[in-house]
Amino acid sequence: MSTPIERLVVLMLENRSFDHLLGFLKRENPKINGLTGNEANPPARDNRPDVQVSDAAGDIQDLDPGPWHDF
């Protein structure tokens, strides 16, 4: 039986989600199950507004110094 799938790529990235890296690709291709920009996460503490998604995420320079890694 043949299938139209030619390649399967698996990304395994430390502490990065699909939405963080590629979520806004939906703008380029509506078939992608990505972000619309209307999504939000609940706040970490009470009495704060929801945290709205954004495509303005910084790069690795925002993590200087980087978060502590430990077992």
C-alpha positions, -999 to 999 in steps of 0.1 A, spaced: 0 0 0 15 34 -9 12 66 11 17 102 1 41 108 30 76 109 17 95 120 49 89 121 86 109 146 106 110 144 144 123 174 163 136 168 198 145 201 213 152 208 249 125 229 266 110 241 233 75 234 221 62 233 185 42 264 192 72 283 205 93 275 174 68 270 146 33 279 159 29 310 139 36 292 106 -2 290 103 0 325 89 20 312 60 0 280 56 -35 278 71 -34 239 69 -9 240 98 -25 234 132 -8 263 148 -15 295 167 -39 322 156 -26 348 181 -58 347 202 -46 320 226 -35 328 262 -22 309 292 -36 315 328 -13 336 350 12 320 373 -3 339 403 -38 351 411 -50 386 402 -29 389 371 -40 390 335 -37 360 312 -4 357 293 -12 363 257 7 344 230 31 365 209 54 361 180 79 385 197 98 358 216 135 365 219 164 343 211 191 326 233 205 360 243 174 364 265 187 336 286 219 351 298 228 336 322 210 304 312 187 286 335 203 262 360 204 226 348 206 199 375 195 163 381 
